[in-house]
Amino acid sequence: MTDAILGQVALGYSPFIDRNRAVTATRLTVFPLRPDLKLDAAELLNAVGSVWPADGGRVSLNVASESLLQDLMKTDISSNVWIEIPAFMASDTANIEMLQGLHKRGNVMLLKGRPVKELPREVLPCFKYSIIELSDDRRCAEGAFSPGAATRSIPHVQSGISNVTEMDACFTRGAVAVLGWPIDDAVTVSTAGGKAAGQTDLQVIVELINRVDKQEPIEKLEGTLKRDPSLAFKLMRYINSPAFGLSVEISSFRHAIMMLGYQRLKRWLALLLATASKDTNLKPVMFAAVRRGLLMEELVRSSGDDEMRNEMFICGVFSLLDRMFKQPFAELMRTIPVPQRVHQALVEEAGPYQPYFDLVKSIEAESLFDFRAAADKLMMSVSEINRAELRALTAAAQLD
């Protein structure tokens, strides 16, 4: 099986978030780069299966090609792969038999968009959820529970959300999940020292990072970590995960330093810092931070520059710390030691890492235009970017 399709499409991703703010599935958006090119559905499923095998997590395919989507619907698809069906296709009576066949085989389908005409009665039971874009939701204007509010026969997922306020409002209006990145207003800068309430755990990790940066004796590092045993456990779990790729199990913090060295350990403390918050609304932020770090690292894997890879990882993982600490980066970076190139990207939005960061954000935004522009600026091929993206998502799944 070839993977030629990775040079023929652009891939983007975003999370499905439930009422508990947990990420329950990933949407993978597939944009054909040339509308006239015949794409292989089996190749796409093979690439998807490398990240989300049949016994793995759930992924929803949002395919921006009617012909490729039609081919996918005729293919044997594992039950953890959901298929998003545009409303215009679901309304077409010519597709009734195909949709019923997919439903009978146990495939989950999501109705995407608001139908312009009533769906055939036969296909309504085929859809588990409908996906309603926030900007296209009539209930936003009508009011969530007004007598004249639109009624829905299929539970709905709200897409296009970008902040916590929108996410909360969508759940109030009855959404079973939201689709997007609620990170834009996950923090407001505090005027009382800027410290997030209940984030003392984060300060312990910041202290550890500072001590590791100074290469202090192991005894001092262990003493700091013992102040919160749960953090020590989480760090050991990360280091022993398949994503880390060690051939032996790390049994203690002392063992970790002996095996990894201070600099490699620092990157995993960075990951721990970005995922240590107990704020429920920050779960999607932490999900995004992990994937940003892994993706930025993978984008430069072929460079052979280990220092650059480690710095890119830290840059991506730290890119949402301002939300978690409720402080602007200019203040945060006074207390958290980072390399100069990472400081440039986070504080000044400049420097050699900024174009990679722009590419990552275009992938999260599922924006083909921005994806092309960022790829051209970096002079990277689409296949190279897509392979890096799939490797990063695989490593993230192993950490989860």
C-alpha positions in Angstrom: 0.0 0.0 0.0 1.5 3.4 -1.0 0.8 6.7 0.8 0.8 8.9 -2.3 -2.4 10.5 -1.0 -0.4 12.3 1.6 1.0 14.5 -1.2 -2.4 15.1 -2.7 -4.4 16.4 0.3 -3.9 18.8 3.2 -4.9 17.5 6.7 -6.2 19.5 9.6 -7.6 18.3 13.0 -9.8 19.5 15.9 -11.3 17.9 19.0 -14.8 16.8 19.9 -15.4 17.9 23.5 -18.2 16.6 25.7 -20.0 18.2 28.6 -17.3 17.2 31.0 -14.8 19.0 28.8 -13.1 15.7 27.9 -11.9 15.1 24.3 -13.9 12.1 23.1 -12.8 12.0 19.4 -10.7 13.8 16.8 -12.0 15.3 13.6 -9.6 14.9 10.7 -10.4 17.3 7.8 -9.2 16.2 4.4 -8.8 18.9 1.7 -7.9 17.8 -1.9 -5.2 20.0 -3.3 -6.4 19.5 -6.9 -10.1 19.0 -7.6 -9.4 17.1 -10.8 -7.2 14.4 -9.2 -8.6 11.0 -8.4 -7.9 10.1 -4.8 -7.6 6.6 -3.4 -10.0 6.0 -0.5 -8.1 2.9 0.6 -4.9 4.9 0.9 -6.7 7.5 3.1 -8.1 4.8 5.4 -4.7 3.2 5.6 -3.1 6.5 6.7 -6.0 7.1 9.2 -5.6 3.5 10.6 -1.9 4.2 11.3 -3.0 6.7 14.0 -6.5 5.3 14.9 -6.4 1.5 14.5 -9.7 -0.4 14.8 -9.1 -0.9 18.5 -7.9 2.7 19.1 -9.6 6.0 19.6 -12.4 7.6 17.6 -11.8 9.8 14.5 -14.4 11.6 12.4 -13.5 12.1 8.7 -14.5 15.5 7.3 -13.7 15.0 3.6 -14.0 18.1 1.4 -14.4 16.0 -1.8 -17.7 14.5 -2.8 -16.1 11.9 -5.1 -13.6 10.7 -2.4 -16.5 10.7 0.2 -18.6 8.6 -2.2 -15.7 6.1 -2.5 -15.2 6.0 1.3 -18.9 5.1 1.8 -18.4 2.1 -0.5 -15.3 0.9 1.5 -15.1 -1.4 4.5 -14.6 1.1 7.4 -13.8 0.2 11.0 -16.4 1.2 13.6 -14.1 3.7 15.3 -13.9 5.8 12.1 -16.9 8.1 11.9 -18.0 9.6 8.5 -19.4 13.2 8.2 -22.1 13.4 5.5 -22.9 16.8 4.1 -26.6 17.7 4.3 -26.9 18.0 0.5 -25.7 14.4 0.1 -28.0 13.1 2.9 -31.0 14.8 1.2 -30.3 13.1 -2.1 -32.6 10.1 -2.6 -29.9 8.5 -4.7 -27.8 8.0 -1.5 -30.5 6.4 0.6 -29.4 2.8 0.0 -25.7 3.6 0.6 -26.4 5.4 3.9 -28.7 2.6 5.1 -25.9 0.1 4.2 -23.3 2.0 6.2 -25.7 2.2 9.2 -26.5 -1.5 9.0 -22.8 -2.3 9.1 -22.5 -0.3 12.4 -20.7 2.7 10.9 -21.3 6.0 12.8 -22.4 8.9 10.5 -22.7 12.5 11.4 -25.0 14.9 9.4 -22.9 18.0 8.6 -24.7 21.3 8.1 -28.3 22.4 8.0 -30.4 20.7 5.3 -32.0 23.1 2.8 -34.8 20.5 2.3 -36.2 17.8 4.5 -34.2 14.6 4.7 -35.8 11.3 3.4 -37.4 9.6 6.4 -35.5 6.5 5.7 -32.1 8.1 6.4 -32.9 9.9 9.7 -32.1 6.9 11.9 -28.8 6.5 10.2 -27.2 9.6 11.8 -25.9 9.5 15.4 -25.4 13.3 15.5 -25.8 16.4 13.4 -23.0 19.0 13.2 -24.3 22.5 13.3 -21.9 25.4 12.7 -22.2 28.1 15.4 -22.5 30.9 12.9 -25.4 29.0 11.1 -27.3 28.0 14.3 -30.8 29.6 14.3 -31.1 28.9 18.0 -28.4 31.5 18.8 -30.7 34.2 17.5 -34.0 32.7 18.7 -32.8 31.9 22.2 -32.1 28.5 23.6 -35.5 27.6 25.0 -37.8 30.1 23.3 -41.2 28.6 22.2 -40.3 29.2 18.6 -36.9 27.7 18.7 -36.0 25.2 16.0 -36.6 21.5 17.0 -34.1 18.8 16.1 -34.7 15.1 15.8 -31.0 14.2 15.9 -28.7 15.2 18.9 -26.4 17.9 17.7 -22.7 18.8 18.0 -21.9 22.5 17.7 -18.9 23.3 15.5 -16.9 26.5 15.1 -16.4 27.3 18.7 -13.3 29.2 19.7 -13.6 30.2 23.4 -15.0 29.0 26.7 -17.9 31.4 26.7 -19.1 30.0 23.4 -18.6 26.4 24.6 -20.6 27.0 27.7 -23.5 28.6 25.8 -23.6 25.7 23.3 -24.0 23.2 26.1 -26.8 25.4 27.6 -28.6 25.3 24.3 -28.5 21.5 24.4 -25.4 20.4 22.4 -24.1 17.0 23.3 -20.6 18.0 22.3 -18.7 20.9 20.7 -16.2 20.8 17.9 -13.3 23.3 17.8 -10.6 24.9 20.0 -12.0 26.8 23.0 -8.7 28.5 23.7 -9.1 32.1 22.8 -10.6 33.4 26.1 -9.5 30.5 28.4 -7.7 33.2 30.4 -8.0 36.8 31.5 -5.0 38.5 32.8 -5.3 38.9 36.6 -4.4 42.2 38.2 -3.6 40.5 41.5 -0.3 39.0 40.7 -1.5 37.0 37.7 -1.5 33.7 39.5 -4.3 31.3 38.5 -6.5 30.1 41.3 -5.7 26.6 42.5 -2.5 26.3 40.3 0.1 25.7 43.1 1.0 22.4 41.4 2.2 24.4 38.4 4.6 26.4 40.6 6.2 23.2 41.8 6.9 22.2 38.2 8.3 25.7 37.4 10.6 25.3 40.3 11.7 21.9 39.0 12.3 23.3 35.5 14.5 26.1 37.0 16.5 23.6 39.1 17.0 21.3 36.1 18.0 24.2 34.0 20.7 25.0 36.6 21.6 21.3 36.8 21.3 21.2 40.5 22.1 18.0 42.5 19.6 15.2 42.2 18.8 15.3 45.9 17.5 18.9 45.6 15.4 18.0 42.6 13.9 14.9 44.4 13.1 17.1 47.4 11.1 19.5 45.2 9.2 16.7 43.5 8.3 15.0 46.7 6.1 18.0 47.6 3.6 16.6 45.2 3.7 12.7 44.7 1.0 12.9 42.0 3.2 15.0 39.8 6.0 12.5 40.3 3.7 9.7 39.2 2.5 11.6 36.2 6.1 12.4 35.1 7.1 8.7 35.4 4.0 7.7 33.4 5.0 10.1 30.6 8.6 9.0 30.5 7.6 5.3 30.4 5.0 5.8 27.7 5.6 4.3 24.2 5.9 7.8 22.8 9.2 8.3 24.6 10.7 5.2 23.0 12.9 4.0 25.8 14.0 0.3 25.9 14.1 0.1 29.7 11.6 1.2 32.3 12.4 4.2 34.3 11.8 3.4 38.0 12.6 6.6 39.8 13.3 10.3 39.3 17.0 9.7 40.0 16.9 6.9 37.4 15.3 9.3 34.9 18.1 11.8 35.3 20.8 9.2 35.0 19.2 7.8 31.8 18.0 11.0 30.2 20.3 13.8 31.3 19.1 17.2 32.4 18.2 18.6 29.0 16.1 15.7 27.8 14.4 15.6 31.2 13.6 19.3 30.9 11.4 18.7 27.8 9.2 16.2 29.7 8.9 18.6 32.7 7.7 21.1 30.1 5.0 18.6 29.0 4.1 18.0 32.6 3.7 21.7 33.2 1.4 22.1 30.2 -0.9 19.2 31.4 -1.0 19.7 35.2 -3.9 22.1 35.5 -7.0 20.8 37.4 -9.3 23.4 35.8 -11.9 21.4 33.8 -12.3 24.1 31.2 -8.5 23.8 30.4 -8.7 20.2 29.4 -9.0 21.1 25.7 -6.1 23.6 26.1 -3.9 20.8 27.5 -5.0 18.6 24.6 -3.9 21.2 22.2 -0.6 22.0 23.9 0.6 18.3 23.8 -0.2 18.1 20.1 1.4 21.4 19.3 4.7 20.3 21.0 4.8 16.9 19.3 3.9 18.4 15.9 6.5 21.2 16.0 9.1 18.6 16.9 8.1 16.3 14.1 8.2 19.1 11.5 11.9 19.4 12.0 12.8 15.8 12.7 14.5 15.4 9.3 16.9 18.3 10.1 19.1 16.1 12.3 19.4 19.0 14.8 18.5 17.5 18.2 18.7 20.9 20.0 16.2 22.4 17.5 13.8 19.5 17.9 13.8 19.8 21.7 13.3 23.6 21.5 10.5 23.2 19.0 8.8 20.7 21.3 9.1 23.1 24.3 7.9 26.0 22.1 4.7 24.1 21.1 4.0 22.7 24.6 4.5 26.2 26.2 2.4 28.0 23.6 -0.7 28.0 25.7 0.8 28.5 29.1 -0.5 32.1 29.2 -4.0 30.6 29.3 -3.1 28.3 32.2 -1.2 30.8 34.3 -3.4 33.8 33.5 -0.3 35.8 32.7 1.0 37.2 29.4 4.1 35.5 28.0 6.3 38.5 28.7 5.7 38.0 32.4 5.8 34.2 32.4 9.1 33.9 30.7 10.7 35.9 33.5 10.1 32.9 35.8 10.3 30.0 33.3 13.7 29.5 31.6 13.4 28.9 27.9 15.9 29.1 25.0 16.2 32.4 23.1 14.5 31.1 20.0 11.5 29.9 22.0 11.3 33.3 23.8 11.2 35.0 20.4 8.3 32.9 19.2 6.2 33.1 22.4 6.9 36.7 23.5 7.7 38.5 20.3 5.9 36.3 17.8 9.0 36.4 15.7 12.2 34.4 15.1 13.0 31.2 13.2 10.3 29.1 15.0 7.4 31.5 14.2 6.7 30.1 10.7 6.4 26.6 12.1 4.1 27.9 14.7 1.9 29.6 12.0 1.8 26.2 10.2 0.6 24.4 13.3 -2.2 27.0 13.8 -3.3 26.7 10.2 -3.6 22.9 10.7 -5.7 23.5 13.9 -7.8 26.0 12.1 -8.4 23.5 9.2 -7.7 26.3 6.8 -6.4 25.3 3.4 -5.4 28.8 2.4 -3.3 29.4 5.5 -1.9 25.8 5.3 -0.7 26.5 1.7 0.8 29.9 2.7 2.6 28.5 5.7 4.0 25.5 3.8 5.2 27.8 1.0 7.0 30.1 3.5 8.8 27.1 5.0 9.4 25.5 1.6 8.0 22.2 2.9 6.2 19.7 0.8 2.6 18.8 1.7 3.5 15.1 2.1 6.3 16.0 4.5 3.9 18.1 6.6 1.2 15.4 6.6 3.6 12.7 7.6 4.9 14.8 10.5 1.3 15.5 11.5 0.3 11.8 11.5 3.5 10.9 13.5 2.6 13.6 16.1 -1.0 12.4 16.4 0.3 8.8 16.8 2.7 9.9 19.6 -0.1 11.9 21.3 -2.4 8.9 21.2 0.3 6.9 22.9 0.6 9.5 25.7 -3.2 9.7 26.2 
